[in-house]
């Protein structure tokens, strides 16, 4: 997983209203414990037990641990600050509502990211229907959530900055290009090359077969390379 430093975006939610809404959580939080079996460590099992018991201090700890990483993931997926703030809040609302559905068959972080990804998918569809999917502040993300802090898609992975443009300018181009990828390919690329997830983790988060995950990542990298080359007006060397 990318480091916390790489995921620290201004505006990440610092408080979640766990009293929002009532009834059963939507599909984003359903059946999310059914992932690849992975035994929980004793400490995590105890922490989850506190969450299931609706221990408010445990939930506050959870928000502190994951709010920045969730916000960064959602921001990269949606490309809009206002939407990212709303969806990030909703992620923790759904975690609170659905925690007793978590069966410990995957890491807690994987389960949380799956909720985040599903909510992003739903929000993207909603925005698309309303013709509001334009990612109007993707450029600003280069400063708030720098790709250079992630282990995957970064300036060094696309080209040597001294052969093309200044590093930050190229990073902004890459950022903008990621925002133009087809949603399913953008999702795969972000989870693999920005969030540094394994293929198995991505399969668990997305519910896709391993082969489909690898195919989407491969195609996403090809799309990204083509977009960056088009934006820069010349071939990008050293691509993956």
Secondary structure by P-SEA (a helix, b strand, c coil): ccccccccccccccccccccccccccccccccccccbbbbcaaaaaaaaaaaaccaaaaaaaaaacaaaaaaaaaaacccaaaaaaaaaaaaaaaaaccccccccccaaaaaaaaaaaaaaaaaaaaaaaccccccccccccccccccccccccccccccccccccaaaaaaaaaaaaaaccaaaaaaaaacccccccaaaaaaaacccaaaaaaaaaaaaaaaaaaaaaaacccccccc
